[in-house]
Structure formats: structure tokens, C-alpha cells
Amino acid sequence: MEQDIRDQFGASAQIALASADRLAGPIARAGRAIIETLDGGGKVLLCGNGGSASDALHFSGELLARYEKERQALPAIALVADTAALTATGNDYDFTQIFSRQVEALGRSGDHLIAITTSGNSPNILAAVRTAQDITDLTITAFTGREGGQLGNLLRDTDIELRVPSDNTARIQEAHAIIIHCLCRLIDKHFCG
């Protein structure tokens, strides 16, 4: 059991380091884009399913409350948090529209959508991104893994993909958590000096 535990930590560290090598530039670009959104009076919308939903809640909480430093509260909405909207949309329309309806209602020019999906193939995430792309000047950052899935092919040149170089869902989620903390640190440094 102890060796298996060591192996899990080793595998996670290996993917984390590979992600740092591959994604430092795109993470910095995403950080600048999020900061530009917040400086411009826009808000951050976040969505994901399962563990990625938890990541969306985590990131939103770090922006609304604080990360490591005291600073102003920053506008972020985890679209996974509104149970009434999720269940009404799923019931009255379809589960694939649970995020796109919220993006349609809440997203405005100058906002930033963060879409989190380890596979890149979640139909409700794809629908949210398509809706966001219809809103002029709404920036999209996609957290993915594997080969990027359908989402990787859907993104425009102006969108940002943070694709973790792994096929293992657990490793991708672990790297996504580190990326969230990297972005939070960049945001803290901007707003706190």
C-alpha cells in the first residue's frame, strides 16, 4: 500500500512538471486575460461537471473571497452552484443546456468563461462555449486534457486552451488544481502588488 501511495505521488508530480513545461505560456496568457476582464469591470463565469464542477466552485471561491492575500472581492459566478437553474433547465429543456442558458442570461461582452472538462467532450460544456462564442468580446479559457476532445477543435484563435498532457482523469484534475492556484497567484499579485 505504501508503495502504491508513493507511485501515485510520483505520477502526479510527473504530470505536474510536464504541464509546467508545456503550459507556462498559456497559463500566463490566461492570467492576463482574466485580469483584463476584471480590470475592465467584467466577471468570470465558470462551469464543469463532477470533479470539474468542484474545480469551478473552488476557483470562484478563491476569487470572491481571497486566495493568499487580502484584496477586494472579485466577481465570479460558478454556474454549477445554482441548483434551481440547473434542475429547471435540465427538466424543461435538456441537460446539455444547463450551462449555455446561464451563459446566455449572464454573459456579457467583456466577461470571461472558464470551461473545465478533462475529456473536452462534455456536451453541456461544448454548448456553453458555443453560446459564449456568440457574445462579442467574451473571452474563453478551456481547461482540458487528453487530446483536447471536441472542445479543442471548437476553440478559436482568441480562446485559450490549457490542455494537461495526460490521458488519466485523476492526473488531469490534479494538474487543473495547480493551474487554478497559479492563476489565483497571478491575480493576487496584480491586485495586491
N, C-alpha and C positions, 0 to 999 in steps of 0.2 A: 504494500500500500504506500509506503513512504517513497519508494522509487517512482511509482506512478505519479505521485504528487510532484516530485521533482521534475519528472518528464513534462507534466502539464505546465509548470512554470517555465521550463526551458522552451517549450513550443511557443508559449505566449511571448516570451522575450524575443525569440527569433522573428516572429511576425511583427512585433512592435518595432524592432530595429529595421527590418525591411521596409516597413511603412514609413518610418522616419526618412530613410534614404529616398524613397520614391515620392513621398507626398509633402515634403517640407515646403516646396514652392507653391503647390496648390493650396495647402493649408494657410500659408501666408496670404495668398490671393483671396481666399475665403474670409480670412480675418479682416483684411482691408475692406472687402465688400460689405461685411456685416457692420463694421464701424462706420462706413459711409452711410449705410441705411440709418443707423441710429443717430448719427450726427445730423442727417437730413430730416429728422422727425418721423422716420418710418418705423415700422415694427417688424419683429421677427415672428413668423408662423412656422410651427414645427409639426411634423407628422411621422408616424411609423406604426408598425404592428408588433405585437408581442414584446420581445426584448427591446426592439427598436422604439416601441411606444414608451417604454420606460426611459430610454435614452432621450426621447423628445421631452418628457417631463423633467428629467434631470437637467438638461440644458436650459430649459425655460426657467426652472427654479434658480439656477445659477445666475441668470440674467436679471430676473425680477428681484431676488433677494441680494445675494452677493456671492462672489467666488472666494478670493483670498483677501481682498481689500475692501474697506468701506468706500462706497461710492453711491451715486444716485441709482435709484431703481431704473431698470431699462425695460422697454415694452416688448414683451414676448408672450405669445399665446401657444400653448401646446394643444393642438386640435384634438388630441386624444382625450383631453380632460373633460369635455362637455358630454356627459353621458346622455342627456336628453337629446342633444343634436345628433349624436351617433346613432342612438336607437331609433329616433324618429326617421332619420334619413334611411337607415337600413331597412326599416319597416315599410315606409311609404314609397321609397324609390328602390334602392339596391345597395348592398354593402359596398360595391365598388365606388359609390358616390359619397361615402361618409366624410371624406376629406375635401373633395372637389367642391361640394356645396358650401362648405365653410370658407374655402379659398375664394369662391365666387362672392360670398357675402362680406367677408372681412378683408380680403386682399385689395390693396390699392397701389397705384403707381408709387414707386419709391420704397415699397416693402421688400422683404426677403423671405423666401420659402426655403426651409431646410427639410428635405425629404430623406428619411433614413430607411434603407432596406438592404439587408445583407445579400439578397439574391438579385435585386434590381428588377424583379418580375412581379411585384405585388400590384394587382390590378387597381386597387384604390390609390396607391401611391402614383402610379402612372397617370390616372385620371386627374389627380391633384396637380401634377406637374403640367399636364396639358392645359388645364384651366389657368394655372399661373402664367403660362406662356402667352395666353390671350390677353393678359393685363400688361399694358405698356410699362416698361421700366421696372418690372418686378424681377428681382434677381433670384436665381435658384442655385442652391448648393445641394448636391446629392451625395449622401454617404452610402457607398456600395461596397461590394466585394466581388469575389469570383471574377467573371469576365464583364461585369457591369450590367448584364442582363439587358432586357428591353430598354430600361431606363438609360443605360449608357448610350444607346443608339438614338434615343429621343432628345437628348440634351443638345442645346445649341452652342455655338462657339462662345457666347456670352455667359453661359452657365458654367458652373464649377463642379467637377466630379472628384470626390475623394474616395478612390477605389482601393481598398485594402488588398494587397497581393496574397490572398489566401482563398481556399475553397472550403475551409472549415468555419461553420457558423459561429462557434464559440470564439475562435481566434479573431474573426472579423468583428464581433461585438466588443471584444476586449480592446482591439485597436480603435474602434469607434469611440470608446470611453476616453482613451488617451487623446484622441483628436479633439473631442469636446473640451477637455481640460486645456489643451494647447490654445484653442480659440478663446476660451474664457480668460486665460492669462493675457493674450494679446489685447482683449477688450479691456481688462483691468488696467493694463499698462497705459492704454490710450486715455481712459477716463480718470486715472489716478496719478498719471505722470510717472 
